[in-house]
Amino acid sequence: AGAQAPAPYGEPIGLEAAQKVLAAAKAEAEANSWPVAIAIVDGGGHLVAFQRLDNTQYGSVNVAIEKAKTSALFRRPTKAFEDILAAGGSGLRILGLPGATPLEGGVPILIGGGVVGAVGVSGVQSTQDAQVAAAGAKAVE
């Protein structure tokens, strides 16, 4: 999925950096009054930090985690999978790819040019989820 080679893995994100990502993502969501779930995972897709804002639908909890895992494990934004799936044809094979959630809103976290983890957001429109995720990821670039 995706045309260019993804960035290499870096050292796994630590709690302090994950909390910075979470705080920045939360600030973006709150600035827009978007009730979302925010998940931060390390490069292996393991949960490091998580927060569900008030009034976020419960279904968004697992979706946010899965978006973050997909982005970390495949080292690319989940929008890449959404775009491939939307194109149809052979892109429908994405549906059979274990661990690939083809919904925009998962973004890799890069530190020092390496993927150290990812942030996944769910709760509003996918483009808005992605905006929140990107704001979080930028907090530690």
Residue, then its C-alpha position, 0 to 999 in steps of 0.5 A: a500500500g502506498a507508492q513510496a517506501p515507508a520510513p524505517y522504524g525508530e526506537p519505540i515511543g516512550l510514555e513521555a512522548a506519547q503523552k505529548v502526542l495525546a495532549a496535542a491531539k486532545a487540544e485539536a479535538e477540543a478546539n473543534s468540539w470534536p468528541v473523539a477517542i485517541a490512541i497512541v501505540d508503539g511501532g509494534g502496535h502496542l498501546v502506550a496511551f489512550q483517552r476517550l473524550d467526554n461524549t465520544q461514542y463507545g464504538s470509537v474506542n476500538v476503531a481508534i486503537e485499530k487505526a493506530k495499530t494499522s498505521a504503526l505496523f504498516r508505517r503509513p497513514t491509514k488513508a493510504f489503505e482507504d484510497i486503495l480500497a476506494a479505487g476498487g478493482s484489485g484494491l479490494r484485496i486490502l480487505g483480506l490484509p490482516g491488521a489493515t484498517p482502511l479508514e482515515g485517521g491513523v498517522p505514523i509518529l516520526i522522531g528522528g526520521g524513524v517511525v516510533g509509533a502511531v496515533g489513531v483517532s475516531g469519533v467524527q468524520s475520517t478527515q477530522d479524525a486525521q486532522v486530530a491525529a496529525a496535530g498529535a504526531k506533529a507535537v514530537e517531530 
